[in-house]
Structures are given as C-alpha cells and as structure tokens.
Amino acid sequence: MEFLEHLNKYLKQNEIDQLEESLKNESKHALLLNTNKMSEEALLSMFPHLMKHPIVKNAYLYEKDEYDLGKSIFHSLGCFYLQEPSAMIPAFLLNPKPGDFVLDLCAAPGGKSMQTSLLMDNKGLIISNDIAKNRAFAISENSERLGRGNLLITNNDFSLIYTKFLNHFDKIILDAPCSGSGMFRKDDKMIQDWSYQKVLKYAEIQKELVLMSYQMLKPGGTMVYSTCSFSYEEDEEVIDYLLDNSDAQIIEIENNPLYYKSQGKGIHLLPSLFPGEGHYIALIKKPGTCLTTHYEKAENKSQIKTNYPNVCKYGDYLFAMSEKINTKLLNIVRYGVKIGELNKDEIKYDHHYAHFVHEFSGEKEISFEDLLKYYQGESLNYQISKGYVLLKYQGINVDIAKSDGRIIKNRLPKGLRRKYTF
C-alpha cells in the first residue's frame, strides 16, 4: 500500500492533497526557553526575530538560516533546548505539576522530560527511561546542560518489571516508537524506509506499550500517548485497542484550528495546519481519584548544601535527588544531580552541579570575552580567593572552576570545549 493511499482511513482526499503539498516545504525549528537561566527579555534582545510558539509558553519558532542556535554558546550554557515545534505539545497537554511522580517511558533524547522538568520547576520526580543505554546517556547530557535535578534517568526494559509499578505514577508520557512518517520533511531516510508492513509492525509494539503503561498509571492519573506517525493504524487504532482492553477514558482536547481532531480520539498535528512536523496525540485518564504521591523521607547527611535533602553516595561520587524512591529494580544512568567526586576531604565539583546550583560560597562574574576563552579551554587571570569558584556570565552559571589566588584554572570537560565566534 502506498503512503498517501493509506491515509484515506481518516483524511479526505483534499486533506491528503494539502498534506502532500505541505511535505514539500522546509522543516520548522523551535526552542524551549530555560527560564531558570535566561529571561524572555534577554532571549529576545539577542534573537529579536524569534516568533512565539502558537501554543506553548516560553517556546519560540525560528528560521535556521538566520539563527543557527545549536552552535550558540547560550545553547551550551543550557539557556534553551532545541525541539521540534510539534514535539512540545504532548507534555504541554499533559500539564505536569510540581510534586508529580512522572514516567517518561521512551524518553531519549529527552526533550519531553526536559520540558516536563521545567513545568514542574525541578520539584517532584520524573523517571526518564530509554531501553537503549546509549540513548539514555543522551538524556543525561541534556539534563546536565539544562541543570535539571528531578530526573532519575534509567535504562530499563519496563516489560520485565512493570508489574512492580502497577497504579504507581501520577502522569505517564508514552512517546511510542513508530514508523516515523511525521518526520518525512526532516529526514529523507524516513521516506525511503517507510512501508505499510513497517506500520503494522510498530502498531503491535505500540499496543503492548500503551496497555503496559496504562497499568502503571494511578487511578485518577493522566497519560499522554503520542507518535510522529500519520498512520491511523499506529494512532487511533492503538487507542481503540486500549479502550477495548481496559477501563481507560479519553480526555477531550480543546478545539484549536491548528489541530486536526479525529473521531474524538485525540488530535493530529499536520504540517498543512500546524507549524511543525507530523504528530498524533491522545490524552488518557484512568477512572478514580489521584492521591498525592508521598515520597520516602530523605535526610541530607553530607555537608553539601543543595536545594534537595536527599544526598547519596554511589562509589566515590555524590548525587542529589529531588525526592527519594526505591530504586532497587532500576538500572540507573543518572541519579538526579551529580554533585562531584569525593577525594579524601575534598569534593571535585561536577559540571552538572555547576549548572544546577543556585548559591555557592565563591562566585565570579566574567566578561563575554573571558566566557569565550573559558569555552576554548583557557584559564582566566583573576586575583580572587583560593579555592573553588562558580563562574557566571550575566548571572548564568558557567562552571565551577578552581583558583590559586591569581589564576582561575579551567575545569570545563574537554568534550564541551569549542571555539565560538560570537
């Protein structure tokens, strides 16, 4: 079956024609602002031609020909996360709150987890999981850059352990693996690899995942199911399967002319209507009353002052987590914030902690010229007190370096060093 032909399960011919025409256009680009690091005013003063995202707060569309933001030093500083405009909608509609216990089941590279963490203001807890370990490390890198502290990043096959988490989570994000037709504009390989057989293969996987995820949702809890596929078989039919095999209820998504509503079972984001790539989204509720999550009591027994009471030691390293839970069954990639390595009585502070911490005993505001030098791996000439110092640029945390009284020695991880020209 050809791609356009199989869309007539839910689209009219004129809608298919409009979609086909929209796929000839360039992909859209967007950023999600990390308001913990930068204000909207500061962002717009540097990039005045950004356009507000039509739905999501603190998000902006941009033209990559004008702003190549992935190469910006402010991206490296964690001031924003680059994300496809449609991919921002699932977490927005899920509407996580501070204190929630959230599972992001197929999370890599972590965009929905980062957005959820920002919406939760680093409070509560998110298990950000991916079955592929190398992809889970990508979540960790983004968490570090954005200074997130309420993420427990894991590498688990939840099909092996989900029965231990039944009725467990306030909210669940299931951005399911799919055939990827919604990404045709972004990646020509997706067009070449698409087949109807691939659609049917992924639909079976999605049905297993959606039912498994629903069983881990608390009574009264909310789940968002999403794919980057246009295929009815991977979208509405998966939701039909869940409805037929559980007591799940669909939450009606508010009407918006940018959304294509399909049979009361969620929405499609079509490039012919929405300024982004193809996405399907459904909101699901489990009947009942969602009781407040009571996390385990935690006590900071170390001398390190963080915003969190739960400070733990793994090997020679200290980590801080927003909340404490039983992690026995979880393969942990990153336990909250990596504070640093214990070396006798000294802590060698980690770059993650530098991006997370709000207050530090020694701080130094540096110039833009010195910021560029530091990112090239150079030390800085400043006469300040000996010891560790939190470097800042315009109030944005850069790194925790070390001063000998005359020179601030560069401690930026070598993999993050690069030359910026602006």
C-alpha positions as CSV (number, residue, x, y, z in Angstrom):
1,M,0.0,0.0,0.0
2,E,1.4,3.5,-0.9
3,F,1.8,6.1,1.8
4,L,-0.8,8.6,0.5
5,E,-3.3,5.9,-0.2
6,H,-3.3,4.6,3.3
7,L,-4.1,8.0,4.8
8,N,-7.7,7.8,3.5
9,K,-8.7,5.8,6.6
10,Y,-9.2,9.2,8.3
11,L,-8.4,12.0,5.8
12,K,-10.5,13.2,2.9
13,Q,-8.8,13.5,-0.5
14,N,-8.5,17.3,-0.4
15,E,-6.8,17.0,3.1
16,I,-4.4,14.4,1.7
17,D,-3.6,16.7,-1.2
18,Q,-2.9,19.6,1.3
19,L,-0.7,17.4,3.4
20,E,1.2,16.2,0.4
21,E,1.9,19.8,-0.7
22,S,3.0,20.7,2.8
23,L,5.6,18.0,2.9
24,K,7.5,19.8,0.1
25,N,8.2,22.7,2.5
26,E,11.1,23.1,4.8
27,S,11.0,21.8,8.4
28,K,10.2,24.2,11.2
29,H,12.6,24.8,14.1
30,A,11.8,25.8,17.7
31,L,13.4,26.3,21.1
32,L,12.1,25.9,24.6
33,L,13.5,28.6,26.9
34,N,15.0,27.6,30.2
35,T,13.7,30.4,32.4
36,N,15.8,29.2,35.3
37,K,18.8,30.6,33.3
38,M,17.5,33.3,31.0
39,S,14.5,35.6,30.8
40,E,12.4,36.1,27.7
41,E,13.5,39.7,27.5
42,A,17.2,38.7,27.4
43,L,16.5,36.0,24.8
44,L,14.6,38.4,22.5
45,S,17.2,41.1,22.9
46,M,19.8,38.7,21.4
47,F,17.5,37.0,18.9
48,P,14.8,39.6,18.0
49,H,13.3,37.7,15.1
50,L,12.1,34.7,17.2
51,M,8.4,34.1,16.8
52,K,6.2,32.9,19.7
53,H,5.1,29.3,19.6
54,P,1.4,29.3,18.9
55,I,0.6,27.0,21.8
56,V,3.4,26.5,24.2
57,K,4.5,29.1,26.7
58,N,8.3,30.0,26.7
59,A,8.7,28.4,23.3
60,Y,9.7,30.1,20.1
61,L,9.9,29.3,16.4
62,Y,12.9,30.4,14.4
63,E,14.5,30.2,10.9
64,K,17.7,28.2,11.0
65,D,19.1,30.2,8.1
66,E,19.0,33.2,10.3
67,Y,19.8,31.7,13.8
68,D,21.8,28.5,13.9
69,L,21.1,28.2,17.6
70,G,22.6,24.7,18.0
71,K,26.0,26.4,17.6
72,S,25.2,29.2,20.0
73,I,27.2,29.5,23.3
74,F,23.9,30.1,25.0
75,H,22.8,26.6,23.9
76,S,25.9,25.2,25.6
77,L,25.1,27.2,28.7
78,G,21.7,25.5,28.9
79,C,19.6,28.6,28.3
80,F,17.3,26.7,25.9
81,Y,16.5,23.3,24.5
82,L,16.1,22.9,20.7
83,Q,13.0,20.9,20.0
84,E,10.7,20.3,17.1
85,P,7.5,22.5,17.5
86,S,5.0,19.6,17.4
87,A,7.1,17.6,19.9
88,M,6.4,20.3,22.5
89,I,2.6,19.7,22.5
90,P,2.4,16.3,24.4
91,A,4.0,17.5,27.6
92,F,2.1,20.8,27.4
93,L,-1.2,19.0,27.2
94,L,-0.3,16.5,29.9
95,N,0.2,19.6,32.2
96,P,2.5,18.1,34.9
97,K,2.6,19.9,38.2
98,P,5.4,20.4,40.9
99,G,5.3,17.3,43.1
100,D,4.0,14.9,40.5
101,F,5.6,11.4,40.0
102,V,6.0,11.1,36.3
103,L,7.2,8.3,34.0
104,D,8.6,9.1,30.6
105,L,8.9,5.6,29.2
106,C,10.6,6.1,25.8
107,A,12.3,9.4,26.6
108,A,15.5,9.8,24.6
109,P,16.9,12.2,23.6
110,G,14.9,13.8,26.5
111,G,13.0,16.8,25.1
112,K,9.7,15.9,26.7
113,S,11.5,15.1,30.0
114,M,13.3,18.4,30.0
115,Q,10.0,20.3,29.2
116,T,8.2,18.3,32.0
117,S,11.0,19.1,34.4
118,L,10.8,22.8,33.6
119,L,7.0,22.7,34.1
120,M,7.5,21.0,37.4
121,D,10.1,23.6,38.5
122,N,12.6,20.8,39.4
123,K,10.1,19.5,42.0
124,G,8.6,16.1,42.3
125,L,10.2,13.3,40.3
126,I,10.5,12.1,36.7
127,I,11.8,8.6,35.8
128,S,13.2,9.4,32.3
129,N,13.8,6.0,30.7
130,D,15.0,4.6,27.5
131,I,15.6,1.0,26.7
132,A,18.8,1.8,24.7
133,K,21.7,2.7,27.0
134,N,23.4,4.9,24.6
135,R,20.2,6.9,24.1
136,A,19.7,7.1,27.9
137,F,23.1,8.8,28.1
138,A,21.8,11.5,25.7
139,I,19.1,12.3,28.2
140,S,21.8,12.6,30.9
141,E,23.8,15.1,28.7
142,N,20.7,17.3,28.2
143,S,19.8,17.1,31.9
144,E,23.3,18.2,32.8
145,R,23.3,21.1,30.4
146,L,19.9,22.4,31.5
147,G,20.6,22.0,35.2
148,R,17.7,19.6,35.9
149,G,17.6,18.0,39.3
150,N,14.3,16.0,39.4
151,L,15.2,13.4,36.8
152,L,16.1,9.8,37.6
153,I,17.5,8.7,34.3
154,T,17.2,4.9,33.7
155,N,17.9,2.3,31.1
156,N,15.2,-0.4,31.6
157,D,13.0,-2.7,29.6
158,F,9.9,-2.0,31.6
159,S,8.1,-5.0,30.1
160,L,10.3,-7.1,32.5
161,I,9.4,-5.0,35.6
162,Y,6.2,-3.1,35.1
163,T,4.2,-5.4,37.4
164,K,6.2,-3.9,40.2
165,F,4.9,-0.4,39.3
166,L,1.2,-1.0,38.9
167,N,-1.0,2.0,39.7
168,H,2.2,3.9,40.5
169,F,2.5,7.1,38.5
170,D,0.6,10.4,38.6
171,K,1.3,11.0,34.9
172,I,2.9,9.0,32.1
173,I,4.4,10.1,28.8
174,L,4.4,7.4,26.1
175,D,6.0,8.8,23.0
176,A,6.0,5.5,21.3
177,P,8.5,4.2,18.7
178,C,6.8,4.4,15.3
179,S,7.2,4.2,11.6
180,G,8.2,7.9,11.5
181,S,6.2,9.3,8.6
182,G,5.7,12.5,10.5
183,M,9.4,13.2,10.1
184,F,9.5,12.9,6.3
185,R,10.4,16.6,6.0
186,K,13.3,16.3,8.4
187,D,14.9,13.1,7.2
188,D,14.8,11.7,3.7
189,K,15.8,8.3,5.1
190,M,12.4,8.0,6.7
191,I,10.7,8.3,3.3
192,Q,13.0,5.6,1.9
193,D,12.4,3.2,4.9
194,W,8.6,3.6,5.1
195,S,6.4,0.7,4.3
196,Y,3.0,-0.4,5.3
197,Q,4.5,-3.5,6.8
198,K,6.6,-1.3,9.0
199,V,3.5,0.5,10.1
200,L,1.8,-2.8,11.1
201,K,4.9,-4.0,12.9
202,Y,5.1,-0.9,15.0
203,A,1.4,-0.9,15.7
204,E,1.8,-4.2,17.5
205,I,4.6,-2.9,19.6
206,Q,2.6,0.3,20.4
207,K,-0.4,-1.8,21.6
208,E,1.8,-3.7,24.1
209,L,3.3,-0.4,25.3
210,V,0.1,1.5,25.7
211,L,-1.6,-1.2,27.7
212,M,1.5,-1.7,29.9
213,S,1.8,2.0,30.5
214,Y,-1.8,2.3,31.4
215,Q,-1.5,-0.4,34.1
216,M,1.3,1.7,35.7
217,L,-0.9,4.7,35.9
218,K,-2.6,5.6,39.2
219,P,-6.3,5.7,39.4
220,G,-7.2,9.3,38.5
221,G,-3.9,9.7,36.7
222,T,-3.3,11.0,33.2
223,M,-1.3,9.6,30.4
224,V,-0.3,11.1,27.0
225,Y,0.2,8.8,24.0
226,S,2.0,10.3,21.0
227,T,3.7,9.2,17.8
228,C,5.4,11.0,15.0
229,S,3.4,9.0,12.5
230,F,0.4,9.9,10.3
231,S,-0.8,6.3,10.2
232,Y,-4.3,5.6,11.6
233,E,-3.0,2.1,12.5
234,E,-0.4,3.5,14.9
235,D,-2.6,6.2,16.3
236,E,-6.4,5.8,16.6
237,E,-6.3,2.0,16.3
238,V,-3.8,1.8,19.2
239,I,-6.1,3.9,21.3
240,D,-9.1,1.7,20.3
241,Y,-7.1,-1.3,21.4
242,L,-6.5,0.3,24.8
243,L,-10.2,1.3,25.2
244,D,-11.3,-2.3,24.3
245,N,-8.9,-3.9,26.8
246,S,-9.1,-1.5,29.8
247,D,-11.3,1.0,31.6
248,A,-9.4,3.9,30.1
249,Q,-11.2,7.1,29.2
250,I,-10.3,9.6,26.6
251,I,-9.8,13.3,27.7
252,E,-11.2,15.6,25.0
253,I,-8.5,18.0,23.8
254,E,-9.8,21.6,23.5
255,N,-10.6,22.7,19.9
256,N,-8.0,24.6,18.1
257,P,-7.9,25.4,14.3
258,L,-4.3,24.2,14.3
259,Y,-5.3,20.7,15.5
260,Y,-6.9,18.1,13.3
261,K,-9.4,16.3,15.5
262,S,-10.1,12.7,14.6
263,Q,-13.2,10.9,15.8
264,G,-12.8,12.1,19.3
265,K,-9.7,10.0,19.9
266,G,-7.0,12.7,20.0
267,I,-5.5,15.1,17.6
268,H,-3.2,15.1,14.6
269,L,-0.7,17.9,14.1
270,L,-0.5,18.1,10.3
271,P,2.2,20.2,8.6
272,S,-0.7,21.6,6.4
273,L,-2.3,23.1,9.5
274,F,0.4,23.3,12.3
275,P,3.8,24.9,12.0
276,G,5.7,21.7,12.8
277,E,6.1,18.1,11.8
278,G,3.5,15.3,11.9
279,H,2.4,14.2,15.3
280,Y,-0.5,12.3,16.8
281,I,-1.5,12.9,20.5
282,A,-4.2,11.4,22.7
283,L,-4.8,12.2,26.4
284,I,-6.0,9.2,28.5
285,K,-7.4,9.1,32.1
286,K,-7.7,6.2,34.5
287,P,-11.0,6.4,36.4
288,G,-10.7,7.2,40.1
289,T,-9.2,9.9,42.4
290,C,-5.5,10.6,42.1
291,L,-4.0,10.5,45.6
292,T,-1.0,12.7,46.3
293,T,2.3,10.9,46.0
294,H,4.1,10.5,49.3
295,Y,7.8,10.1,48.7
296,E,10.2,8.4,51.1
297,K,11.7,10.7,53.7
298,A,15.2,11.7,53.0
299,E,17.9,13.4,55.0
300,N,21.0,15.2,53.8
301,K,23.7,13.6,55.9
302,S,26.5,15.3,53.9
303,Q,28.0,18.7,54.4
304,I,26.9,19.8,50.9
305,K,24.2,22.4,50.7
306,T,21.8,21.7,47.9
307,N,18.1,22.6,47.3
308,Y,17.4,18.9,48.0
309,P,17.5,16.9,51.3
310,N,18.3,13.6,49.5
311,V,22.1,13.4,49.0
312,C,23.5,9.9,48.2
313,K,26.9,8.4,47.6
314,Y,27.5,6.0,44.8
315,G,31.1,4.8,44.6
316,D,33.2,7.9,45.0
317,Y,30.5,10.3,43.8
318,L,27.8,12.3,45.5
319,F,24.4,12.8,43.9
320,A,21.4,14.9,45.0
321,M,17.8,14.0,44.1
322,S,14.6,16.0,44.5
323,E,12.7,13.1,46.0
324,K,13.6,9.6,47.3
325,I,12.1,6.4,46.0
326,N,13.0,2.7,46.0
327,T,15.4,2.2,43.0
328,K,16.1,-1.5,43.5
329,L,14.7,-2.6,40.1
330,L,16.0,0.3,38.1
331,N,19.2,0.5,36.0
332,I,20.3,4.0,36.9
333,V,22.2,6.1,34.4
334,R,22.0,9.4,36.4
335,Y,20.6,9.8,39.9
336,G,19.4,13.4,39.9
337,V,22.3,15.9,40.1
338,K,25.9,14.7,40.0
339,I,27.5,16.9,42.7
340,G,31.0,15.7,42.3
341,E,33.7,13.2,43.2
342,L,34.9,12.7,46.8
343,N,38.6,12.8,47.1
344,K,39.6,12.5,50.8
345,D,38.0,15.6,52.4
346,E,37.6,17.5,49.1
347,I,34.8,17.4,46.6
348,K,35.8,17.8,43.0
349,Y,32.6,19.5,41.8
350,D,30.9,18.2,38.6
351,H,29.8,20.3,35.7
352,H,26.2,19.2,36.3
353,Y,26.3,20.7,39.8
354,A,27.7,23.9,38.3
355,H,24.6,24.2,36.1
356,F,22.2,23.3,38.9
357,V,23.4,25.1,42.0
358,H,21.7,28.4,42.9
359,E,24.2,29.6,45.6
360,F,27.9,29.0,46.0
361,S,30.4,30.2,48.6
362,G,32.6,31.8,46.0
363,E,31.2,33.4,42.8
364,K,32.8,35.4,40.0
365,E,31.0,37.3,37.2
366,I,33.1,37.2,34.0
367,S,33.1,39.1,30.7
368,F,31.9,37.8,27.4
369,E,35.5,37.8,26.2
370,D,36.5,35.6,29.1
371,L,33.5,33.4,28.6
372,L,34.7,32.6,25.1
373,K,38.2,32.0,26.3
374,Y,36.9,29.6,29.0
375,Y,35.0,27.6,26.5
376,Q,38.1,27.2,24.4
377,G,39.8,25.6,27.4
378,E,41.9,28.6,28.6
379,S,42.4,29.6,32.2
380,L,41.5,33.1,33.3
381,N,43.5,35.8,35.1
382,Y,41.7,37.0,38.2
383,Q,43.1,37.7,41.6
384,I,40.5,36.2,43.9
385,S,40.5,33.9,47.0
386,K,41.9,30.4,46.6
387,G,39.5,27.5,46.1
388,Y,36.5,26.6,44.0
389,V,34.6,29.4,42.4
390,L,31.3,29.5,40.5
391,L,31.9,31.4,37.2
392,K,28.9,33.3,35.9
393,Y,28.1,35.3,32.8
394,Q,25.2,37.8,33.2
395,G,24.0,35.7,36.1
396,I,24.1,32.4,34.1
397,N,26.1,29.6,35.7
398,V,29.1,28.6,33.5
399,D,31.2,26.2,35.5
400,I,32.8,25.6,38.9
401,A,36.5,26.3,38.4
402,K,39.4,26.5,40.8
403,S,41.5,29.5,41.7
404,D,45.1,29.5,43.1
405,G,44.7,33.2,44.0
406,R,46.0,34.6,40.7
407,I,44.6,32.3,38.0
408,I,41.3,30.5,37.6
409,K,42.1,27.1,36.2
410,N,39.9,25.7,33.5
411,R,37.8,22.7,34.6
412,L,35.4,22.6,31.7
413,P,35.1,19.0,30.5
414,K,37.2,18.6,27.3
415,G,34.2,17.2,25.3
416,L,32.4,20.6,25.9
417,R,35.2,22.8,24.8
418,R,34.9,24.6,21.5
419,K,35.6,27.9,19.7
420,Y,32.8,30.3,19.4
421,T,33.0,33.4,17.2
422,F,30.2,35.4,18.7
